[in-house]
């Protein structure tokens, strides 16, 4: 499955690279591998989001940060990889 990042998600990923936080970067990579294999189950406690975020899914990077994504046309679109939902 192809993985695509929105500009916001790319900016957040760049932030993690700049901080040098290898643990977070490894976790994001592991989550993306799991999503590509099985978008709605696996590590990170996948959760279907509700209300204005209906159609999006969330997985835990850690207690504070979430990876938020959606699936469109056999493509994973990552919309957020920092903060807790829409901060």
C-alpha positions in Angstrom: 0.0 0.0 0.0 1.4 3.4 -0.9 1.9 6.0 1.9 1.3 9.7 1.3 1.7 12.6 3.7 -0.2 15.9 3.7 1.9 19.0 3.9 1.0 19.3 7.6 2.0 15.7 8.4 5.3 16.2 6.4 6.0 19.3 8.5 5.4 17.4 11.7 7.6 14.5 10.5 10.4 17.0 9.8 9.9 18.3 13.3 10.6 14.8 14.7 13.7 14.4 12.5 15.0 17.8 13.7 14.5 16.8 17.4 16.6 13.7 16.9 14.1 11.7 18.8 14.9 8.3 17.4 12.3 6.5 19.6 9.5 8.5 18.1 10.8 8.1 14.6 11.1 4.3 15.0 7.6 4.2 16.4 6.2 6.2 13.5 8.0 3.8 11.0 6.6 0.8 12.8 3.1 2.2 12.8 3.3 3.0 9.1 4.5 -0.6 8.3 1.6 -2.0 10.4 -0.9 0.3 8.6 0.4 -0.7 5.2 -0.1 -4.3 6.1 -3.4 -4.0 8.0 -5.0 -0.5 8.0 -7.6 -1.1 10.7 -5.8 -3.5 13.2 -2.4 -4.0 14.6 -0.1 -2.0 16.9 -0.9 1.4 18.4 -4.5 0.7 19.4 -6.2 1.7 16.1 -9.3 3.7 16.7 -11.9 4.9 14.2 -12.4 8.6 14.8 -15.9 10.2 15.2 -17.8 13.4 14.5 -15.9 15.9 12.3 -13.0 13.4 12.0 -15.3 10.6 10.8 -13.5 8.5 8.1 -10.1 8.9 9.8 -8.2 6.5 12.0 -5.8 7.1 14.9 -2.9 5.1 16.3 -0.9 6.0 19.4 2.7 7.1 18.9 2.9 7.6 22.7 0.7 9.0 25.4 0.8 12.5 24.0 1.0 12.1 20.3 -1.2 10.3 17.6 -0.7 9.3 14.0 -3.9 10.2 12.2 -4.6 8.7 8.7 -7.3 7.8 6.2 -7.4 5.2 3.4 -8.3 6.3 -0.1 -8.0 4.3 -3.3 -5.6 1.8 -1.8 -3.4 4.6 -0.4 -2.6 5.6 3.2 -2.9 9.3 3.6 -1.2 10.5 6.8 -2.7 13.8 8.0 -1.0 14.1 11.4 1.9 12.6 13.4 2.2 15.1 16.3 -0.1 16.2 19.1 -3.4 14.6 20.0 -5.8 14.9 17.1 -6.4 18.5 15.8 -4.1 20.7 17.8 
